[in-house]
């Protein structure tokens, strides 16, 4: 099963969109699945209020797991993490029309731009390409 399939399986099991994306990368990043699940929980449903898409927020968690130097005394990786987030959020927005959950779900317009499963698939594919060099 590839990461997209894993993420969709997790979503069908009841994980929210952020948990589905972040937890599908745990084994690659060497992250504890329970801790990742817990950290990602409030990010689902657009941070609980249909703000930033949970799949996008999960991309930030995964990028941090991969790119942060973890140096709490003299952090050196913030700028590279920010650049990566700019790139992945731009690609996500270009593909889906927004990074805002309520806009993607068409709450005010009635025009649904993408399903949650589609957002999860897109986030995983973008991370695969940017962080792992895996292209479909």
N, C-alpha and C positions, 0 to 999 in steps of 0.2 A: 504494500500500500504506500503510495507517495504521500507527501506532506499535505497536499490539497485534499486527498481522500481522507486522510487522518483527521484533518481539521473539520471536514464536513461530518464525519462520523461522530466526533466529539460534540458538534453542534446538535446533531440528532439525539444524542444522549442527554442533552439538557445543559451543556456548557453554553455560556453566552458567546457572542461573537468574539470578544476580546480574549476570553479564555481559550476558545477554539484555535485562534491564530497563535497565541503565545505558547500554549501547551504543545502544539504540533512541532515546535522548535526546541523543546526542552532537551531531548536526547542529543541534538546537534550542538547545542550551546553548553551542555553540561550543567543545566539548571535543574533544581529540584522541582518536580511536577506539582507537588502540593503547595509549595511556596509560590510558584508561578500562578497556579490556579487562584490562590487567595489574593495575590497582588492584582490580578487582572479582573477579579470579580466586580469591583465598582465601576470599571470602565465600560461594561456592556450597556446596551440601550443608550448609547451616546453619553456616557458618564452618568447614566441614570436619568437624564433629562433631555435626551435627544439632541445633545450638543455634538461634539466631535465623535464621529463614528468609532465604535469600539474596535473594529478591525484596524483602523488607523492608529488608535491609541496603543493597540497591541504591537503594531510595527515599532513604535517607540520603545516599548519594553524589550523587544527582541534586539533592536539595534543597540540598546544599552548593554544587554547581555553579551553581545558580540564585540562591540567597539570600545566600551569604557575600559580605561586602564585600571579602574578600581583603586586608584591612588588617592586616598582621602587626605593625605598630607600635602600633596602637590598635584592636583588633577591637571592632566594635559590633553584630555580627549574631548572636551566639550565642543570645541569648534568643529571637529570632524563629525561628531554625532549630529550637531545642528545641520551641517551641510548635507549629511545623508538623509536626515528627516525632511529637509527642504526638497530634495530630489524625489523621495518616495511619495511624499504627500502631493507633489505636483503631478507625478504620474498617476496616482490614484484619482485625483480630482479631474485630470484630463480624461481619464477613462470613464469615470462615473458621474461627472458633472458637479461634484461637490465632495467635501469631506465631512459635511454636517449631516448627521443622522436624519433629522426632520426633513431636510431638503431631499436627501436620497430617497426617503420613504414617501415623499410628496404630501406631507401633512397639510400644508396650506394650499397646495396647487392641485392635488389629486393626481399628479403625474409622478408615478413611481419611477425613479431613475434606475434602481438596481435592487435586487433581493438581498437579504442578509447573507444567504449562501453565496451569492455572486460577489459580494463585498469580501467575504472570507476568502474565497478562491483568489480574488485579485490581490489581496494583501499578502497571501502566502506566495503567490507567483512573483510579486514584486520583490519580496524579501529574498526568495530563492535566487533571483537574478542579481540583485545588488550585493547581497552578503555572501552568497555561496557560488556565484557564477553559473548557476543552473538555469538554462533557458529552455522553455518548452519546445 
